Amino acid sequence: MKIKIGNKIKEISLINKDGNNVEVSVDGKVYYLDIVMAENGLCSIITKNGRSYNAELKPENNGQKYTVSVAFNAFPVEVLNTYQYLTKKTKASEKQDRIFSPMPGKVVRIMVNEGDEVKAGTPVIVIEAMKMQSEYKVNDDCKIKKILVKEGDNIAGNQVLLELCEMPEV
């Protein structure tokens, strides 16, 4: 998901969530955080090295824009391309580089292994959400770069499940 913070655009992905422990990627750099949400948009964030922050999120404009206040500083934040991100749509010129579930659920079955080369339309993972199972398929011929979950895992909404890469040219 792309987020605009002030004048900078960041690519943010939820890699893993276990209770309050969250693993996120910001422009490819991974952060391990302990996040506790309180009421009214207040949250407490503790980093892996023990640094503690209190943050306040004030939504504006239907949840697309926020003011985030941290350490006496306020930052305008905007979620970009939300509809495109949640519905897994990409431009024809963009290659799919990950598989994710837009809602929380449970991993039922993983049908591939890391390093597998798969053809467009191949089912790669089955997720159960709201008592329904959904089969996720790749959009393009690709290689399975990394599997970030295992069968039986509970997953968060928008959590990246598999990372994909282009198949090497022969």
C-alpha positions, 0 to 999 in steps of 0.5 A: 500500500502506498502512503503519502506522509507530508511530501514523501510517498512510502510503500508499506506492507504488513508482513506479519501480525501476532496479537500486538506484535506487528512486522511491517515493511516500509520501503523494503526496510522491516520494522518489528513493533508492539502496537497497542491501540487505545480508544479515540485513535490513540496508540502506544508503539514500542520498537524492537530496541525498546523505544516507546512512542505515543501516537494519535491518528485523527481521520479526515476525509472518509479514512483516506487522510489522517493527521498523525501526531507523534512527539509533539509533531503532526504529520499529514498522512494520506492512503493512496490507491486504496481501492486498487490495493484492496481489490488486487488490481494492477495496471496492465504494465505492472506485474503482480509482486505479492499475494495478500488477503484483503480481510482477516482469515486463516490459511487453509492450504498452500499449494506451492513452494518457494522457488516454484515457477507458476503460470498465470491463473495457477492457484497458490493459496487458499484462505478461509474468511467469514466461513468461506474459502477463497482460492488466490491465483497469480495474474502472470507467469512468475516465480514464488519468491517467498512464502510468509505464512504457513498452513493454519496461520491466522492472518490480518487483513491486507497481510502479505502472504506470498512474494512473487518475482518475474520468471528468469528469461531462458 
